[in-house]
Each structure stands twice: as structure tokens, then as C-alpha cells.
Amino acid sequence: MAGGNFLSFWTELLHLPGFEVAHVSEDADLQRLFVTVVPKQSVGVCPHCGEVCDKVKQRRTRDGIQDLSIGRNAVELKVRIDQLECRSCERCFTPPLAFLAEGSHATERFLQRAAQLIRQSDVLNASRFLGVAEKTLEDWYYDYVERQQQQAVAALPKPIRRLGIDELSLKKSSASSSP
């Protein structure tokens, strides 16, 4: 398989929106795949002023990110993250990455799977199966559950604060009260 086709295959397989695979290596002894992913485009919306930004201030790499296993191999991601600088307000920011779990070294889908395993068994068995320290997985799990609850509350309809009068009712009432 040619280099480009090989990396395209891995990009499709991992399906991380906005990112593509730049490198894959395997440690057969550890039964672990190491996959480096980079953004397809360096662009984001400034959270301070709302302008679209593409000026890269710096690039960092977050490594040791746990993802779902492929076959018998655990998958560890190295994710290149761009910090952008807004030309309008001259402030720097890092665009959020939907697939990375906040406050952990894991993807959201990894934590979703871990939560399913924990609900069917317990943290100890899930941690052994996933190859993550029990206390680490416990912390990640409770953070994940809290995030899910906050998202569910945010999705609820907001309470009605005011009732308005529709235009036809207003016209009817003003027409009937006119001399």
C-alpha cells in the first residue's frame, strides 16, 4: 500500500472530524498502536470577538491520548493542536476539539465505551479490560458522567419568562375598543 493510501486508510478508520493521520507505528510487544493526527485545516472562530482566524501562533502535541482499541491493539493518539491568534482582537486561543474529552487523556468515544463497561460491571474490571489505571478511569468516568448531565440540562427547553400577544389578537382588541 502506498504511503498516501495507507494514511488515508487510517484517517477513514479513526474518523476524527477535521483531522487526518500523519503517522502510524506499532509496538508489537506492548500490543499498542501509536497514531499521530494533525488538523486538516488550521482555522477557528475566536471566542473573544467571533472572527474567523487562521493565523497559527504555536503548535503543540498532546500525546498519550487513549482511543478505542483496534483488534487486539490498544490505540494511543498523538494530537497536534494549533493555538491561533486573532488578527482582530490580537488574543490567542485554542479551538475546541470535539473528540477529545475535557480533563482527561482520552477520546470521548473511549470514555463512552468505558462508561458502558462500568455500568455493566465495575470500575476495576473495566480498567483491567481497557488497560487504564483504576483510579484514573474512575476520575475520567465521573467527569464524563457530569459532562453528559450538564449537556442534557443545557439541551432542555428554557422556561417561559414572558408571554407575548400575537399581532392578530392585538389588532382585534384595538379594533373592538375603537369608537
N, C-alpha and C positions, 0 to 999 in steps of 0.2 A: 504494500500500500504506500503510495507517495505521501510525503510529509504533509502537504496541504489537505489531502483527503483524510489522512489519519487524524489530524487535528479537527477537521470538520466533523468527523465521526464522533469524536469525544465531545465537541461542542453540542451536537444534537443529543447525544446520550445524556449529558448532565442537565441540559435545558435550564440554564441560569440566565434569565432575561437580561439583555443588554451586555452580556459578557461572552467571550469566546476563549477557548482553551489555547494556551500558548505553549505548554509543555506538559508531558506526562512521563513519569518514571515509576518503576515498580521495585519494591523491596520484597523479594520472594520469601526471605526468611521471616520477615515480620508480617507477611501476607497483607501488605499495605500499598495502596497506590497514592502517589503524590501528584496532584494536578494543579498547575498554575493557570489561573484565569485572569484575563485583562478586560477592561471595558472596551466595547466596540467603538464607542464614541466618548470623548471627554466633554460632556455638556451637562448642565444642571440649571435649575431655577434658584436664584438667590433667595434664601428665606427672609432676608432683611428688606429687600426692595422689590422682589418679584421679577427682576430682569433675568433673561436667559444669558448664561455665562459659559464661555468655552476656554477661558484663559487658565491654564494649569499653573498653579503656584508651586506645588510639590507633589511627588508621588511616594506613597508608602506601600508596604506589603504587609498584610496580616496573614500570618501562617498558622498552621495548627488548627484549622477550621474543620471540624468533623462534619462529614456528609454521609448520606446513606451508603451502605456497602454495595459493592458490585460483585456478584458471585461470592466467593469466599474472601475477597479482599476488602479491608476497610479502606475508606477514601478520606484522604486529608487534603484540603484545599489550601492553596496559597492565593490570596486575592489581592490584586493590585488595586489600590484605592487612590483616586486623584483628589487632591484638595484644589478647589477652584478659587479664583479671585475675581470678584465682581468689578467690572470697569466703571459701573455707575456709582456705587457707594463705597468702592475700594475696600470692602470687607471680604474675608476669606470664609469658606465653608466647605464641608464635605457632603456631597449629595447622599441621601439615604439609600441604602441597598436593601430592597425588599426581601431578598432571600437570606440575608444574614440576621441571625437572632440577636437582638439588643442585649448586651451584657453577658454574652457567652461566646465560646469559641465553637459555634455550631451553626448549621443552617436551620431555618425554620422547619423544613421538611424532616430533618433529623430529629428535632425536638418533638414534632408531631408524632413521629413513629415511636419515640421514647415514651411519650405520654400514653400512647395506646398500649404499649407493653407494660407500663407501670400500672395502668388501670386493670389489666388482665392478670397481673401477677403482683410484683412489688418492686421497689427501687433496687434492692440488692440483685435480684435475678435479671432485671433489665440492664443494670450496669455491667454485669458479667457478660451478658449476651452482646451488648454494644461495645464492650471494651473501654468503658469510661469509668473513672473512679466513682464509687458510690456517692460520696458527699458532693462531688462536682455535679453528678447527674441529678441529685436531689435539689440542689440550688437552681440548676437550669430548669428543672421541671416546675418548681414553684413560681419562678419568674415567668415561664411560658404560660402557665395557667392564669396568672394575674394579668398578663398582656391580653390573653384571649377574653377574659372577663371585661377588661377595660374597652376592648374593641366592640364587644357585644353591647355594652352600655352606650357607647358612642353611636352605635347604629340604631338605637331605639328612637322612635319619633319623639320630638321635643314636645313638652306640654304646651297647650294653647294658652297664650298670655293675653291676647286681645281677640275680640270678635269684631269683625267688620260688617258694614252694611253694604250689600251689593247695590250696584247702580240702579237697577230696575226698582228695587224696593224704595230707594231714596227718591226716585222720580215719582212713584205712586203716592208716597206720603206727602210730597211737596205739592203735587197736583190736587190731591183731595183737600189739602188745607188752604189752597189759594181761593180768594173770593171770586 
